[in-house]
Amino acid sequence: MLALSSSPFLFTSGIGGGFTGKYRSVRSSAERQSLFNRIAPVYDTLNDSLSLGQHRVWKRMAVSWSGAKIGDSVLDLCCGSGDLSFLLSEKVGLSGKVTGLDFSKEQLSVASVKQASLWKSCYKNISWVEGDALDLHFPDEYFDAITMGYGLRNLIDKRVAMKEIHRVLRPGSRVSILDFNKSTNTYVTLLQEWMLDNVVVPVATSYGLTEQYKYLKSSIRDFLTGPEQEKLAKEVGFGNAKHYEIGGGLMGALVATR
């Protein structure tokens, strides 16, 4: 399964096998790639509308937790239109290097256009790569930090993804993974589902994207809880892993150290 985009509100269903519910999952890489390509022109605007701009705060937190610093070589997996990549660029400076990887050509095209239109010179240190999050074509212990925004939930094999992340990280380096939080708190879950039904889908409908956004509730339901993400990270070799609930428990960030 290929990489996906760094949008909190753009998604497909999670791990293999069907799920019960009203809407079918989008499983094949071709279907998912087509979905992300179709939505690319409007999804930045949608993210701002649906999160009231808060997704930018969450992304800054995720990048900060990655530990990226001046001169580092860093990877933004499932980079989408590049929000985390641009933040990483500011962290590592012109002496550093940012690789933004995604499987959607249209998303990468949007990211490239944004890069050309933004004035900060440090953004010249970003390279956009079309690639597979489950088969990273980078050497072992290659990156000083890795981020992933709203991608892990959408990958077919999360264990393989975490193994690949562990493999290409240098010892002592961190990965910071931002995504929706699958809360164990009933009240948070009810609030999250209410917002999806009464805010996210109606707003998406106004853009003609109803079907693309109806999958979200099921994708969160099929995702890993924070403790499960910590457990997975440690099982694939990370020495330390901590999941933080943010955004009132609606979002979460896994920070793991190799």
ABEGO torsion letter per residue (X at the ends): XBBBBBBAABBBBBBBEBBBEABBBBABAAAAAAAAAAAAAAAAAAAAAAAGGAAAAAAAAAAAAAGBBBGBBBBBBGAEAGAAAAAAAAAAEAABBBBBBBABAAAAAAAAAAAAABABAAAAABBBBBBBAABBBBBBGABABBBBBGAAAABABAAAAAAAAAAABBBGBBBBBBBBBBBABAAAAAAAAAAAAAAAAAAAAAAGAAAAAAAAAAAAAABBBAAAAAAAAAAAGBABBBBBBBGGGABBBBBBBX
